[in-house]
Amino acid sequence: MESEINPSWRNIVKVLLICVVSFGFYSFIDNSDFIYEHFFNPRKETSRIRFGGLLVFSILKYASLLTSIITAAFIIYMVFMRTKKIRKKRIVLGIIVALIFVMVTGVYSDISVEELKKDYANGQSKFIEMNGMQVHYRDEGKGFPIVLIHGTAASLHTWDDWTQELTKENRVIRMDLPAFGLTGPNETRDYSIESYTQFLDRFLTQIEIDSFHLAGNSLGGNISWNYALEHSDKVQKLVLVDASGLPMGKSKPWIFKMARIPVVNKGFLYYTPKLLIRKNIKQVYADDSKITDELITRYHKMALREGNRQAFVDRAKLDSNEDSIATIEKLKTITNQTLLIWGAKDIWIPLDLGKAMDKNIPNSTLMILENSGHVPMEENPKESLELLKEFLSKHNQLQTPN
């Protein structure tokens, strides 16, 4: 019997090697900074050589992934068809499943808020009860208030560098929006812009802030300009950093498109590889050298906060409802002095949309950072902050402390 079984085990080992090598090759292509920079980076200009390389590496990448999947399935088939002892079947199957799991390394369970607080809450962190949520925020410094609103999948930490400098002369308030950071999901699962502007108004009322400068990035920018429309008397100066709001059409990031596909979006609730977070950050940064492991880990862990993955899917479903004509008409009615800060290399919300926003907001000034992507306050805090300070200075920033 042994002579009949042994050849089968040798074959299994051979196929397993093919499986591991194939997946390793797939991972190499997917993680190679050189290949990404020269062939996959959407900021690079298209050429015949680049297009050819993109085609070749894409074929190799997905052929390798497909080979690893097929060989893994074939290994399971060989084990069950060739092994005659039930105990051996179970042991080998367990080993195979463990190996496949290790290769995938993308399935993560939720992380509790209490666990995340150990790393991402500090002595300045406060929590306030609002509609069943414990909203995480920080209120630092003294002087005229500046309120900072982060974007999708981010947290108040995105403003760390700005806050460090601004608190020398101003009171700085920032929070984790519902669906993100330590705050997490709301009970209604309503993540519309209307819901966010109402949340912001209730939050500021609760901490007794009624006059301030308001700055927001991406989704936070969208919330900011919509809030300013409804409360222009409270917002003294408006600052929009690569703000969303105008329909993006085909330029919408793929992660948001995937999150709206039925069945596929269910996978986001369990499959959240760190590699996915890394790829998204590489898309929003123009300079990959500024992306640190600490940064990737923070974004990854915040995504795993209890309820945040479902909230991301719920939020992504709403972005398809943007109305271009209605949005433009709304932008035309903004009366606040407005500064637009835009990264020239932003591929999530391209500069053309920033120019369109500048064209339609009556009292706006557009400042472009040539070396920035979608999050200038993170990637180039010094340069972007200088633009903010100059804007506030020109428009009589010094006011009576609140």
C-alpha positions, 0 to 999 in steps of 0.5 A, spaced: 500 500 500 505 504 501 508 503 494 501 506 491 501 512 496 508 514 496 508 517 489 502 521 490 505 524 496 511 526 491 506 529 486 502 533 492 509 536 494 511 538 487 504 541 486 504 545 492 511 548 490 508 550 484 502 553 488 507 557 493 512 559 487 506 562 483 503 566 489 510 568 491 511 571 484 504 574 484 506 577 490 513 580 488 509 583 482 504 586 486 509 589 491 514 591 487 515 598 488 520 598 481 514 595 477 509 599 480 513 606 479 514 604 472 508 600 469 502 601 474 503 608 477 497 612 474 500 618 474 506 616 469 504 619 462 502 613 457 507 610 452 508 604 448 513 601 452 509 603 459 503 600 456 507 594 453 510 593 460 503 594 464 500 589 459 505 583 460 506 584 468 498 584 468 498 578 465 503 575 469 501 577 475 494 574 474 496 568 471 500 567 477 494 568 482 490 563 477 495 558 477 496 558 485 488 558 486 488 552 481 494 548 484 491 549 491 484 546 489 488 540 485 492 539 492 486 538 496 483 534 490 489 529 490 489 529 498 482 526 498 482 522 492 489 519 493 489 518 501 486 512 504 486 513 511 481 518 514 486 521 519 491 523 514 486 526 510 484 531 516 491 532 517 494 534 510 487 538 509 489 542 515 496 543 513 493 545 506 488 550 509 493 553 514 498 554 508 492 557 504 490 562 509 497 564 511 498 566 503 492 570 503 493 573 510 488 578 508 482 575 513 482 580 519 477 580 525 474 586 528 478 590 533 475 593 539 475 600 540 478 599 547 484 595 544 485 601 539 485 606 544 491 604 547 495 606 540 490 612 538 488 615 544 492 620 548 491 625 553 488 630 549 483 625 547 476 626 549 469 622 548 462 625 547 456 622 547 452 623 541 446 619 538 449 612 541 456 614 539 462 615 543 465 621 538 472 621 539 475 628 538 481 633 541 480 640 543 487 643 543 490 650 544 488 657 545 485 662 541 480 663 535 478 656 533 479 652 527 475 646 526 479 640 522 475 635 518 478 629 515 476 625 509 474 618 507 477 612 511 482 617 515 481 620 522 483 626 526 490 623 526 491 626 519 491 633 521 497 631 526 502 636 523 497 642 522 495 641 529 502 641 532 503 648 529 496 651 529 495 650 536 501 655 538 496 661 536 489 658 535 484 653 538 484 647 534 478 642 534 478 635 530 474 629 531 473 622 528 467 622 523 462 617 524 464 611 520 471 612 521 477 612 526 475 611 534 468 614 533 465 608 528 458 607 525 452 610 527 446 607 529 442 609 523 447 607 518 446 614 514 452 617 512 449 622 507 452 629 507 446 632 510 447 627 516 454 629 516 453 636 516 447 635 522 452 631 526 457 637 525 452 642 527 450 638 533 457 637 535 460 644 535 453 646 539 455 641 544 462 643 545 459 651 545 463 653 539 459 658 535 464 662 531 470 659 527 474 657 521 473 651 518 477 646 514 476 639 511 479 634 506 476 630 501 469 628 504 471 633 510 471 638 505 465 636 502 462 636 509 465 643 510 462 647 504 455 644 505 456 646 512 458 653 510 452 654 506 447 652 512 451 656 517 455 662 513 454 666 520 458 661 524 464 660 519 469 665 518 473 662 513 473 656 509 479 652 507 477 646 502 483 641 501 482 637 495 475 637 497 469 632 494 463 634 492 463 635 484 461 628 481 468 624 479 465 620 474 470 615 471 475 618 475 472 615 482 477 610 485 476 603 484 475 601 491 469 605 492 466 602 485 468 595 488 464 597 495 458 598 491 458 591 487 453 586 491 456 580 493 463 583 492 462 588 497 460 583 502 468 581 502 470 587 504 467 586 511 472 580 512 478 581 507 482 587 508 489 585 507 494 590 509 496 590 502 490 593 500 491 599 505 498 600 502 496 601 495 490 606 497 495 610 500 500 610 494 494 612 490 493 618 495 501 620 496 505 623 490 511 621 493 511 614 496 518 615 500 513 619 505 509 612 506 511 609 513 509 602 516 507 606 522 502 610 517 499 604 513 498 600 520 494 606 523 490 606 517 489 599 517 487 598 524 482 604 524 479 600 518 478 594 522 475 598 528 468 594 530 463 596 524 467 601 520 468 596 514 460 595 514 460 603 514 465 604 509 460 600 504 454 604 506 458 610 505 460 608 498 454 606 496 451 614 496 457 617 492 453 615 486 447 620 487 451 626 486 448 631 481 453 636 477 448 641 476 445 642 483 452 641 486 454 647 481 448 651 483 450 650 491 457 652 490 455 659 487 451 661 493 457 660 498 459 667 501 465 665 505 472 667 503 474 660 501 481 657 500 482 651 495 488 647 496 489 642 491 495 637 490 497 637 482 498 630 482 491 628 486 488 622 482 482 621 486 480 628 486 483 631 480 486 638 479 481 639 474 475 638 479 479 643 483 479 648 478 471 647 477 470 648 484 474 655 484 471 657 478 464 656 481 465 659 488 465 666 488 470 668 493 475 663 492 482 662 491 486 656 488 493 654 491 496 648 487 501 644 490 505 641 485 509 635 489 502 633 493 497 628 491 490 627 495 492 629 502 497 635 502 496 636 510 499 629 511 504 629 505 507 636 505 504 639 511 509 645 511 508 647 504 500 646 505 500 650 512 504 656 509 498 657 504 493 656 510 497 661 514 498 666 508 490 666 507 488 667 514 493 673 515 490 676 508 483 676 511 484 678 518 485 672 521 487 675 528 480 675 532 478 675 539 479 668 542 473 664 543 
